[in-house]
Amino acid sequence: VKKVLVTGAGGFIGRQSLSPLQAAGYDVHAVSLDIPAGSPDGIAWYTENLLNENVMSSLVDKIRPTHLLHFAWYAVPGKFWNAEENLDWVSASIALTKSFHRAGGKRAVFAGTCAEYEWSQAVCDETSTPLRPANLYGICKNSLQQIVTPYTKMSGISSAWGRIFHLYGPHEAPSRFVPAVIRALLTNTDARCTKGDQLRDFMHVSDVAAAFVALLSSPVEGPVNIISGKPVTLADVAGLIARKLNNSGRLQLGSIPAPPNDPPIIVGSSKRLNDEVGWHPARSLEQGIEETITWWRNNL
Amino acid sequence: VKKVLVTGAGGFIGRQSLSPLQAAGYDVHAVSLDIPAGSPDGIAWYTENLLNENVMSSLVDKIRPTHLLHFAWYAVPGKFWNAEENLDWVSASIALTKSFHRAGGKRAVFAGTCAEYEWSQAVCDETSTPLRPANLYGICKNSLQQIVTPYTKMSGISSAWGRIFHLYGPHEAPSRFVPAVIRALLTNTDARCTKGDQLRDFMHVSDVAAAFVALLSSPVEGPVNIISGKPVTLADVAGLIARKLNNSGRLQLGSIPAPPNDPPIIVGSSKRLNDEVGWHPARSLEQGIEETITWWRNNL
């Protein structure tokens, strides 16, 4: 039986991974500080703090998972880029990986980030783009990847590292770009945005979670971009939302300046995900935005 | 008053750093699993295991050092290159650095390694040589450097990272190259060596320790090679030992094969150490080898 330990299972991505994991035949053991409302039946929940190494180690010994899907990290919007907590999660993730090995684990997938790449490059590619992160979050994720990749290999664990780009969907922090625009236009207030010519790759969080489940079930090793491969500008995304809500009047592109050092382009190659993992997103951007608008209508 | 916490203070390099630190005016607080015999008077010793995070944290809070000189790591000869313990020392070193910051620390120097560099490059240079370590030891040291450099900067701690190349001297593990040749020739048994055309940079451990003390007392930040800048072949070193001991007959160069993947060249630039730190080794290789032979005569 395939028994998966999912960390950060109550988080933005983690909570969307539970049903796909069950559908793929996993016995799902989920750890999180809190159990999210409306989670599917049949999940074994553990409300524990993984930063406590003794607690984490006992938990892994008790569950003895064959598979590990590690989403947990410090993720407070606006603060996580350079928070000291990034360092704690490097140590906790190292300890978790060692515990998983001691407990007989066989396959592990970790959540990485596009922030590991040097952003001056046009298209982030897993094998050729330099890893030169510009912030502590990217540095810590990249350092962890450098460590767990050889460690898992020498420990007989098959592992992969999914690099997340931009995402949106249910339960996203309201201050972030997509929810901020949707909520403003839904409540008929001004959606004040930058000019919006920044090029990004957006994926619905349910697709991101499904991609991780597909990666976990595949034999693919090493870094894999979790990405649609279809770059859009922020103005495209905001315009799509405004069109769906029939409220272009309140969309004020160019009314605030872009943050300093905001990279003009963060896009990447989806080749490994599409061709090696054999996975493609279920939703177009339009479908994903429609679903997300519906969710926010019910959760304003 | 300058108060330094030295970790690994009983180790091969750490024990040689204590007198130079005192001479440079530091109040020296030394932590180690054991207190080495013959250590200088006036050192405050703490026999603690830094891998125990609670113990380490209490110790730092008690001492409240202004300076940190971090040598401690897993260093069992032959085993350290790919040992799992490297991962533990990444976590312990992160926790130590955070504790040092919380306790008000101002200047930290960490022991790095030439194994952080890609060894296919001819001359390892701090700014231009790619960091592409070939073993877990180099990977973990490099990952730690990637993390502590920005973390110390944003925490208001001045920090540097001394990359150690090859070294020799008193108390070296007997199985290693220089002691093995000296001990064989001293006892008139065969010194079976590889052909010895590997190019390396050797420094006497007392000079290595003195270089770290100079680096600690300087304002230089970032990676600095701890290196003589005068490459020699292993055959040169072995030949020098044989000459000093008048026993060339027992030196059998080429009688064993070089280990697989033994890099032909591991050398580097001493420019930052010489020009920015303003430090040069006190001993020539010949003087250092003479001192080391004398030490082994008394410690066979």
Interface residues (C-beta under 8 A of the other chain):
Chain A: E53 N82 E84 L87 D88 V90 S91 I94 A95 K98 L136 I139 C140 N142 S143 L144 Q146 I147 P150 Y151 M154 S155
Chain B: E53 N82 E84 L87 D88 V90 S91 I94 A95 K98 L136 I139 C140 N142 S143 L144 Q146 I147 P150 Y151 M154 S155
